Amino acid sequence: MAHSKETIEKIRKARTGQRHSDETRRKIGEGNRGKSVSEATRAAIAKARNGVRDSDETKARKSEAATARWAAVRAARNG
């Protein structure tokens, strides 16, 4: 039997803000590894994001993350 709309709302409110554990996140990642996104899905995502721009704050965070990621890659290559 399916949950009622009221019960679904109670469950949603109770779970709001909860995060997956590191173990669960690892398992989800392993389950998704190797999967590819269909062209139809890619097109739908592109259409949904068309015209969306990152804020300056988001651009700065992305830049910082990419810089750190490449620094780690360079460090691993150089031993």
MOGI-V955548 format. One record per residue. RES is the residue in one letter. PSI is psi in whole degrees, -180 to 180 (* if undefined). OMEGA is omega in whole degrees, -180 to 180 (* if undefined). D_LAST is the distance of its C-alpha to the last C-alpha in Angstrom with 1 decimal. Layout:
BEGIN
[[RES:PSI:OMEGA:D_LAST] [RES:PSI:OMEGA:D_LAST]]
END
This chain:
BEGIN
[[M:137:-178:57.8] [A:156:177:55.8] [H:151:175:55.3] [S:165:180:57.7] [K:-36:179:56.5] [E:-43:180:57.1] [T:-42:178:55.0] [I:-42:179:52.2] [E:-41:178:52.3] [K:-44:179:52.3] [I:-44:-180:49.2] [R:-46:-180:47.5] [K:-39:-180:48.3] [A:-34:-177:47.2] [R:-12:-178:43.8] [T:128:178:43.1] [G:-12:178:40.1] [Q:145:-179:38.8] [R:152:175:35.2] [H:147:176:33.6] [S:165:179:31.7] [D:-39:179:28.0] [E:-45:180:29.0] [T:-42:179:31.5] [R:-39:178:29.0] [R:-44:-180:26.6] [K:-41:178:29.6] [I:-44:179:30.8] [G:-43:179:27.4] [E:-38:180:27.4] [G:-31:-178:31.0] [N:-14:-176:30.3] [R:133:178:27.3] [G:-11:179:28.3] [K:145:177:31.4] [S:154:-178:32.3] [V:133:-178:34.6] [S:160:179:37.9] [E:-36:179:39.0] [A:-41:179:41.9] [T:-42:178:39.7] [R:-43:-180:37.4] [A:-40:180:40.6] [A:-41:178:41.9] [I:-44:180:38.8] [A:-42:180:38.9] [K:-42:-179:42.6] [A:-34:-177:42.2] [R:-5:-178:39.5] [N:123:179:41.4] [G:-6:180:42.2] [V:129:180:39.9] [R:143:177:37.9] [D:145:176:35.2] [S:165:179:36.2] [D:-37:179:34.6] [E:-44:180:33.2] [T:-42:178:31.7] [K:-41:180:30.2] [A:-42:179:28.6] [R:-42:179:27.1] [K:-42:180:25.8] [S:-44:180:24.3] [E:-43:-180:22.6] [A:-43:-179:21.2] [A:-40:179:19.9] [T:-45:179:18.3] [A:-41:-179:16.5] [R:-45:-180:15.5] [W:-32:176:14.1] [A:-40:178:12.2] [A:-40:179:10.5] [V:-46:-179:10.0] [R:-41:-180:8.6] [A:-39:180:6.2] [A:-37:179:5.2] [R:-37:-176:5.5] [N:-4:175:3.8] [G:*:*:0.0]]
END
